Amino acid sequence: MPDIVVSEFMDADAVDWLSARSDLRYDPALVDDRPSLVEAVSSCRALIVRNRTQVRDDLVAALASAMVVGRLGVGLDNIDIQACEARGIEVVPATGANAIGVAEYVIGALMVLLRGAYGATESVLAGDWPRADLIGRELNGKLLGLVGFGGIARLVAVRARALGMPIQAFDPNIEKGDPVWREYGVAPVDWDVLVGRSDAISLHVPLVTATRHLFDAQTLAAMKQGAVIVNTARGGVIDDTALADALRRRHLGGAALDVFETEPVPADNVFSDVPNLLATPHIAGVTEESNSRVSWMIAREVASRLGLRP
C-alpha cells in the first residue's frame, strides 16, 4: 500500500522527487473515484490534494495512519480541519506559492472586461469590422475595490497602481491605522463605500459562514452601474443566480468567474447566454511556474513531516 497518495495533478518533477523517497501513488483520476480513493488512503501516511478532493467524512475516517494532508493551493474549504486535527493529522497549505498567478489573472480579467475588444476574432475574420461596437474603457483612472486585503490582494494592488488605478479596500481584520494601507497606497473604506463607488471589484476572502453570498442580489444592486467584478476566491461568495440576473439586466458591465458554487459547473447552469461573462475552470492560480512552486513546496513540507531524506 502507498505511503503517500496524490489524488490530483502535481508537477512531474516534484512527483518524481517524492517517488524516489517513498512508496507513492500518483493518480489524478482518484478525485473522481471516491471508493478507490478511500481504499488507497487506508494505510498512507500522507495525502496530497488540490481543491476538488473533499477531505471529510468517509475520507477522513479512512486516514487511519495519516500524519499530514498537503494542499496544493491555499483554500481549505474542501478539508474538514477540525476532523483532521482530532485525528492528529496536520493540514499544510502552499501559502503564497500561487499568489502571482492569481494577481496576474485578476489584472488580465479587468483588462478584458473593461476594454471589451478581445472577443471579436471570429467576426473580424468573417469580414465584419465592428469598431463602433467594441469601444471599451481604460483601466487608468478606474477605482478598484478589493474585498479582503491579504497577500494576493496586495499583489493585485501593486499591479493595478502601475496601470493608473486608484485603489480602495475593505478588510475588517486590518485596522484603518495599520501602516500596510500607506505602504501599498490603498485607502481603507467601509463596506458600503467599497460596493457603491468601485468601478471594478476583486474578491479575496475565504468561504466561511460570514462570506457566503456576501454578494447577493441586494449587494449587486448597490454596485455602481456598469461596474465589473472578478472572483478568484470561492464561488459561494457570490450568489450565482443573482449575478446572472444583474448581468442580463446589464446593471453590471461584466464579470470574470474562476470559481463557482458547484464545480464542475453543471450543463444546466444559470449563466447560459449571460452577456460579458468570462468563465474559467478554477485555474487562476495555476500557471506552469506556480504549479512548480506549489508542488515543490508541498513535496518538501510533506517529506519533512514524514522524516524522508531531503
N, C-alpha and C positions, 0 to 999 in steps of 0.2 A: 504494500500500500504506500502511496506517496507521502513524503514528509511535508511537501509544500504543494498546494493546489492553486492554480491561477485560472480563474473562470472567465476572464475577459481579456481582450487583446493587450499586449505588452510589447515593448521594444525587444526585438530579436536578440540583440547583444546582451541585454540585461537578463533575458531568459536563459541564454547560454551560460552566462556567468553564474547564475543560481544553479543551473543543472550540473555544473562542474563541481558544486559544493554540496549537493543534496539530491535526494530522490524527488524529482519534481514532475508533476503532471501539469502540462500547459495545454489547456483545451478551451479556447474561447467559445466553443459551442455549448459548454456546460451551463452558461447563463440561461439558455433556453431549454434545458433538460433538467428540471428540478430533481426528479428521482435519482438520476445519475450523479448530480452534484452532491446531494445529501449523502449518497453512498461513498462518493470519492473522499469526502472530508472526514469520514468517521474515525480515522486514525492519524490525520495530518496534524502537524504542529503549527502550521501557518496557512492562512487563506489570503489570497490577494485578489481584489475585486476592483471594478470601476463603479459606475453609478447604477447599473441595471441589476446587479445581483442583490437581491433582498436578503440581508443578513439578519434574519429574525425568525422567531417561531421554530419550525422544524429544523432549519439550518443551524441555528444557534444550539439547539438541543443535540445535534449531531456532532458538534465540535467538542467532543469529549476530551481530546488530548491537546487541543489548540492552545497556544500561548499568545498568538498575535494575529490580528486581521490588518493587512496593509491595504490602504485605499489609494488607488491610482487617480488622485484628484483631491479635492478639498471638502466637498459637500458630504455630510454624514447622515442625511435624512433617510438613506436606504439601509442604515445599520442601527440595530437596537443597541445603543451604547450601554444602557443600564443592564440589559440581559448579558451582554458580553462581560462587563465588569463584574457582575455577580458570579461569573464562572472563572474569573481571573484572567480573562482574555483582554489584552491591550489592543486598542484600536489606534492605528498610526496613519494619519493623512499625509499627503505630499504637499504640505503647506508652502505656498509661494511658487511652486515649480511650474505652474501653468499660467501664472498671472499675466505675463507679457502677451501670450496668445489671446487671452480674453480681452485685454485692454485694446489690442490692435483690432480685434473683431468689432468691438464697440465703435471705434473711430471709423472703420470701414463701413459699418452699417449706417452710421449717421450720415456719412457722405452720400451713400446710395439713396437713402430715404429722402434727404433734403434736396439733392440735386435732381433726382428723378429721370436722368437721361440714359441710364445704363441698360434698360430693358428693350431697346429699340433695334437690336441687331436684325431680327427677323424681318421687320417691316422695312428697314433701310435696304437690306439686301434684296428685298422683293421689289424695289424701285420706288418706294414711298420716301417722302422727305419731310417727316413730321416735326419740323423745328419749332413751330409755334406751340405745339402740344408738350414739348419737352423742356420748356423754360422753367428751371427749378430755382432753388435757393442755395445761398452760400452758407458754410459753417461760420465764417467770420462774422462776429458780432451777435451770433445767436446765443441765448442764455441756456447753458446746460445745467440741468438739475440732477444731482447724484443722490440716490436713496441708499444710504449707508456710505461710510467713508473709511473703509478698511483698505487693505493693501492694494487690491485690484482697482478700486475706485480712485486711489491716489495716482496710480499709473495712468488711468484714463485722464485724470485732471492735468497731468503734465503734458500729455499729448494734445489734449483739447486746447490748452492755453497756447501752445505753439501754433495752433491754427487760428488764433484770434477769438476764441470763445471765452466769454466771462463765465464763471462757474459758481454755483451755489450748491449746498448740500444739506441734507437732513440726516442727523445721526444722534439720537438721544443718549447714546452711550459715551459721547465725547462732549465735554464741557465747552461752552462757547468761548471761554477764555483760554482754551488749550492752545499752545503755540503751533500745533500742527496746521491750524487753519491758515495762519500767516505764512508758514513755511511753503505751503502749496498754492497760496494765492486764491483760496476758496472762501466764500462767505458762508458761515453757518446760519441757517434760517429755520424758521418754524415750518411745520408740515404744510399748512395752508398756503404759505408764501411759495414754497417749492412747487406745489402742484399747480397753483394758479398762474404763476409767472414764467415758468420754464418753457422755452421753445422746444427743448428736447429733454427727455428724462431717461436715465440709465439706472437699472436696478442692481443693487449689490448687497442683498440681505439674504440670510438663510431662510428656509421654510420652517417656521415654527407656528405655534397657535396664533401669536400676535401678528404675523405677517401673511397668514393665509387669506387670500382675496383682499390683500391690502389695497389693490387697485380693483375695486368693484365698480358697479355702474355709477354710483354717486361720485366716486373719486375721478373716474374717467370723464364724467360730465363736467367736473370742475377744472379739468385741464384746459389750457389755452386752445382756442380754435386753431386747427392746423398743426398743433404740436405733434411730435413723433416720440415714440417710446421704444426702448431696446431692453430686452430681458435676456440676460445671460445667467441669471441667478437660479431660480427654480420656478417651474411652471405654475404651481399653485399660488404664487404671489399675485398673479393676475387672474381675474375671473375670465376665462376664455370666451364664454358666451357674451359677456358684457363688452369685451374688447372687439369681438367680431361685429357687434351691433354699432359700436362707436365708429368703426372703420367704414361700415356700409353707409352710415349716415354722413360720412365724411366730416364728422366733428374733429377727428384726428387726421393728421396728414399722412400717417403711416406707422407701421410697427415692424420691428425685427424680433423674431422669437427663435431662440436657440433651445428653449426648454418649454415643455408643455405639461398640462395637468396629467395627461396619460401619454406614456411613451412606450413603444412607438405610437404615433398618432393613428387612431382608427380611421378607416376609409370614409366613414360617415361623420367626420368631424365638423365642427361649427364654422370652420374657416373656408369652406368651399366658396369660390367666387368672390372672396373678400378683396377689395382693391388695396394696392400699395402695401402688401404684406410680404416680408421676407421670412422664409421658414427654413431652418437648418436643423439637422438631427443631433442636437446636444454635442456640438463639435467646436464650439468657440475656443475652448481651452486646449484643443488637440491639434497641434502642429507637429511637423517632423521633429522640430527642436524641443518643444515642450514634452512630447511623448518620450523622448530620450531622457530629459531631466526628471520627469515624474517617475519613469520606470527605474532609473538608476537610484534615485532617492529611496524608493520603497524597497528595491532589491537589497540595498545596503542596510536599511533600517531593519528589515526582516532578518537578514543574515546575522546582524549584530545581536538581536534578541534571541536567536536560536543558537548562538555561540558558534556559528560557522566561521571558517577562516576568512580573513579579509581579502 
